């Protein structure tokens, strides 16, 4: 799929996206990466906590090391860019001030902090990390559609050794890796969609 001057609509991007494992080696402009990540960051999250973080991997040697942590999936080294999406609830909860909307009153800030404290006080550290990990999949969906809308192919990967990925990317202990996503210009067509009919997956009440 070529880079597009006019991004695809959401329906068109949903129909156009396929998982691609063969990529053209030509680099992706940093401006395009920034645009895709900025639009991905508009994804919603519970309490607007936005617990997701991204590592953009373009260095060839770093991708080689990352491939070793991802069971040598060829798209890790074939794509010019690999995104690592991870959540970090420790960082999120330590910086609640960055989540407050501009102009919030001291009472609103205090109320928000009290609400978040109440929501997470009874959770263990592992439960908080799992909560953030689940939220990260919302950002993953946005990233896949946004990349497609701008003319880039992707391949999301859940097959990796999380501890090894964290070591390669020097992620904090509190991080939970959501997915790796290869991105670039496709060098193959990809398999056609084969999805369930709605009557297989939808129940109306």
PyMOL commands that set and color helices and strands:
alter all, ss='L'
color gray80, all
select helices_A, chain A and resi 10-16+30-40+46-48+60-69+74-78+89-94+96-98+106-120+125-149+162-169+198-201
alter helices_A, ss='H'
color red, helices_A
select strands_A, chain A and resi 52-57+81-88+153-157+175-184
alter strands_A, ss='S'
color yellow, strands_A
deselect
rebuild
show_as cartoon
